[in-house]
Amino acid sequence: MPIKIAKMRPGEFVPVVFLALAIYSPLQVFATEPFSAALETLQNEINYTFDSIVILRRAVTHASFSEENNKAMSILGASVIEASVALKSLAKDLDISPKDLNRKISEVCNMESSCAKEGSQLGLQKVVRVSPKTNSSSPAVVCGAFRAVIGAIAVDTGNFDDAMRVFVAVLDGRTASRRASSW
């Protein structure tokens, strides 16, 4: 016996689709809209769009929030930052002493002075996911997230070039909000 399919008039299908989406979509999708918007803003700010947003989500997830967190990417990001500073310093002065080079690297990688400052200027304290007991504005949290975002770019691209470019742009003040405020 053949199955009869009822004909729908124009416009009747759309409410059915929305109803199905509302019923079968996970609630988490709706609950994370502000977080997704914050990730979009962050990508615009650093002038880099992630191919895998999952990597960026991990980069802004503190260990207090989840076991799937940004610690490993933060270590990678610290290495990218150190390499960027060394490369930029040597490009300016090939005769720089090892002591001066180490000092420059330490200055930029210092949690209190540079790393957390750059992360705060990107607004990472507003984006990083932490447990309710953790202060998202603490220098350690912001610095870790900043390093992790730089590391996440390297993971996303599979190389260090874009991560170094983004880091140098942030360090030199070439982010979206700084460009807009200087006009």
N, C-alpha and C positions, 0 to 999 in steps of 0.2 A: 504494500500500500504506500503510495507516494506521500511524502511529507509536504504539507502546504506551508508556505512562508507568507506571512501577512505582509502586505505592502504598507510601507510607511509613507506618510505625506512629508513633503519638505519641512524641515525644522523639527520633526519628531525624534530624529536620531540623536541630535545634539544633547538633549536632556538625559537620554539613556547613557550616553558616554560619560557625562559628568557624574551621574549617579554611580556608575560602575567604578570610576576613578575614586570617588569619595569613599565607597565601600571597601575597595580592594587596595587602596594605597596605604602604605604604612604610615602611622601617625607621626613617626619620626621625621618624615619629609616636611610636614607642616611645621613641626616644632623647631626645625633648624633653619627656617627661612632667614632670620636675622643673622645667623652665623654664616650662611651661604653668601648673604649680601656683604658681610664684613670681609669674607675671603675674596670676593670680587673687587671690593675697594682696595684691599691690600695688593692684589695683582695689578690693578691700575696704578697704584702708588709706585710700585717698583718697576713698572713697565715690563712685566714678564707675565705671560699667561701659561699656566701649567697645563700640560697635556693630560696629566693624571691629577685630578683635584684631590684624590685620596692621599697622595704624597703631601700636598700642602696641608690637608687636615691633620695628618700625623705630625707635621712640623710644628703646628700650633697647639699640640696636645701635651700638656705637662704630665710628668710621671705621677703626680698626685691625683690626676683625673682618670688615668687609664694605664693598664699595663702596655697597651699599644701606644707608645708615646714618642717624644722627640729626642730622647737621649742620644741614640746612635747618630741621627742626622746632625745633632748639635756638635758632636765630635768631628764629623766630616766637615761641617761648616767652619769650625775653628781652623781646621787644616787649610781650607780654601782661603780663609781670611789671612792666615799667616803667609801663605804662598803669594797672595795678591800684594800684600804689603812688601814682601821681599822683592818681588818682581818689579813693582813700581819704584821702590827705592833704588834698586840696582840699575834700572833704566835711567834714572836721574843722575846717579853717581856710581859708576862702576868701581870706584876706589873706596867706597864706603867701608869702614872698618866693621868687622864682625860684631864688636861691642855696640856700635851705633845701630847696626842693622837689628840686633836683638832688642835694643832699647825701643826702636820704632815699632817693632812687632809687638812688644809688650804693651806699649802705650795704646795701640789700636785694639788689642785683644783684652785690655783691662776691663773687667766686668763693670766697675763703678763709673769710670770716666767715659769711655768711648762706646763700648759694645751696648750697654743698656741705654745710653743716650740715643744712639742711632735707632735702636729698636723702639724706644718711646716715641721718637719723631715719626716713625712709621705707624704708630698707634697699636703696636703689638700688645700692650697691656690691656687693650679693649678686646682683642681677638683671641688671645691665648686661653685655652680651656684649662681650668685648674679646679681642684676640689674647693668646697666652700671654706675650708680652713686655711687655704693658701692665698697669699696676697699676690694677685696677678701683676701688680705694679712693682714688686720687689726687683731690684737690679738683677738678681740671679735668675729669676723667672724670665724677665724681659730679654736679658742677654742670651739665655739658653734658647729662647724662641727665635731670636734674631739669627743666631748661629745656625739653628735648625732650618730656617727658611733658606739661608744661603746653601746649606748642605742639600736641602730638598731640590733646589734648582739643579744642582749637579746630578742628583739621582734621576730627576725627571728627564734631563737631556742626555745623560750617560757620559758627560764630560764636564770639565771645569770651566770652560770658556765663558758660557753664559752666566754661571754663578759668580765668576770673577768680575765680569762686566757689571752685573747688578750691584755687587758689593762696592766696587769703585764708584759707581754712580751715586749710591747712597752716601758713601763717605765724602764724596765731592759735593754733596748737596743737590744732585740732579735727580730728585724725585718729583712726582707729579705735584704735590702740595707746595714744595719749595719753588718749583718753576712757576706755578700760578701766583705765589705771593711776591715773586720778584718782577712781575710784569707791571 
